[in-house]
Amino acid sequence: MAKIIIVEDDLVLANLYKEELTKGGHLATIISDKEAVYQIGAQKPDLVILDILMPNISGLDILRELKIDPFSALIPVILLTNVAEDAAIAKGLELGAYGYLLKSETTPDQILARVNMTLEETMAPKS
């Protein structure tokens, strides 16, 4: 079971993702953009799902802050967005996002599959 934080302003979508991740055996928490940097630092999740376009703070600004801190910099971040803009996606990857998914082209079960794959690729083996 992995601890996952979802930073998404659309609560209907966020709850769909949370439900799917929970069914997949993970502990998922939804937090607001305003709380994101603090809560991610405090909770130290195994993975973050981060929307780019949010009302108060850009997901790219949150990502930038996370990657400055040596502890949160190690947490893989998957950008989940409706922005199919190559520049925004490229900037997110440049800032250190592990990958991205387009909301309009991704179902909750595909998000679960991507989360599981990312966790397998990034988590140290348990001895």
Secondary structure as UniProt FT lines:
FT   STRAND          3..7
FT   HELIX           11..23
FT   TURN            24..25
FT   STRAND          27..31
FT   TURN            33..35
FT   HELIX           36..43
FT   STRAND          47..50
FT   HELIX           59..68
FT   TURN            70..71
FT   HELIX           72..74
FT   STRAND          77..81
FT   HELIX           86..95
FT   STRAND          99..102
FT   HELIX           103..105
FT   HELIX           108..122
//
